Amino acid sequence: MYIGLVEGSRLAELLAVTVAPRGRSKALASALRSLIVDGRLLYGDRVPPERVLASALGVARSTVTAAFDQLRGEGYLMGRQGSGTFVAVPVAANGGRPDEEKGVGDPAIDLTVAALPAPPALAEAAAAAAEALVGHLASNGLQPAGLLELRTEVAQRYCERGLPTGADQILITAGALHAWDLLLRTFARPGAVVVTELPTYPGVIDAALAHRARLRALPVDEGGWHPEEIDFSRAPVLAHVTFDGQNPTGGWADASTRNRVVSAFDSSTVVVVDETMIDYPHSDQARQAITRPRPGQPTVVLVGSASKSFWAGLRIGWMRAPASVVQRVVAVRAGQDLAPAALNQLVVVELLQRHGEIFPQRRSMIVARAGVLLTALARHCPDWRIIPPRGGLAAWVDLRGGSSTQLAIEARDRGIRITPGPRFTHTGTHDGWLRLPFVLPQELLIEAVDGLADSAHSLQPARTRRHPTAATAWTA
Ligand SMILES: Cc1ncc(COP(=O)(O)O)c(C=O)c1O
């Protein structure tokens, strides 16, 4: 949670960027909805009383009352004046996404997710896995560290990358995020200091905050990773880094950067290197580097996933750690999900065996889509500064004084969904930045850029006239 206890002044600060240009109840409702939808206000958060928010925003109380009424009607708020008003999640009767609004640009172009549909080989792999499952049916199917077949296959991949690894060093999880969650459970007591990149993948932040960790930033920008800026006044127990296709900046660290970042920590920190995007370097040069655990340095845990490489719906990931760490995490897991799903693991065994055949095609498709997105942005949004991604599935764009929160609200009305920059931070900063995934087909990417350019254009006069310093209002 970014706001914690939602105080009137803090909420007003977040809303200042979005409400002021229009200042009416619909705009306020839209801005609040946006904070709920992108996760900066969480389910159950108590919002300030109408009177308090109205005075913090400098608007009439009736404006706030009308906005709250609208959001209660839509299911984004619950409770009444007097007994407290809380953030809620609308129940979509049709099973759709809660944040889908009827009549708003149908169907929406969703640029909030950086994940691909399954490759054609997945259906064949699933059929082969169903046959292989027969061999497991006489057992209870529960292997807390994962099936030996998959651990062996994953270990083999590390060996091929030049990192000798045994199956006892591998733990299979329900995705990379689950691996991070298990490591938090194992190493981070409530109040412990945890370092995460700033900006980073939102799930990494949410999981750490759910464990009541105190977050410290490892700043990342187009110049790379800046470990010298980490606040080491209290020793971190864990650090999370993504050297390979950094999400959202698209960075890819060379060997010396990896070494510089890892060796900034001492042996009291477990450094978790999340390689979720490892299969998407945009050049052969980027592909070479691997984060190599070294004697005398902190413990390094490598985390991998089938989600980006194959299909997120499989919910299979893994960690590579010293066998003693694997054993500790397995013990923690016993109180959580017991073991990963057997059938899905067998599907991933099949897919890993066909990796060399699946990947070249998938990677070239992504590099081509990245090119289409960057070209369209350069043509239609020439004021923006695009950081060319070295890897991964998204580009990080500097809106040069624009607000990605405002843009998200405006674009939504045109049927385009984007995630504003602050969602990638634990500090509420980076509103001047936008992450744009390039996983959709080329024609949709071009249409999306068109819509974003129109949205930015319609915001421009309001921003320059009334909000010249909007982006700085986020700095916490
Ligand atoms: C760095 C990073 N870690 C974890 C995840 C989630 O991965 P999984 O689906 O394997 O849990 C993502 C998804 O984008 C990611 O970018």
The ligand as an ORCA input file, in Angstrom:
! r2SCAN-3c Opt
* xyz 0 1
  C      10.209     -8.770    -12.475
  C       8.973     -9.608    -12.422
  N       8.848    -10.545    -11.471
  C       7.744    -11.311    -11.401
  C       6.726    -11.160    -12.298
  C       5.539    -12.068    -12.161
  O       5.928    -13.320    -12.646
  P       5.106    -14.638    -12.394
  O       3.926    -14.601    -13.309
  O       6.045    -15.722    -12.726
  O       4.689    -14.668    -10.956
  C       6.802    -10.200    -13.292
  C       5.708    -10.001    -14.250
  O       5.727     -9.114    -15.080
  C       7.966     -9.408    -13.357
  O       8.111     -8.472    -14.302
*
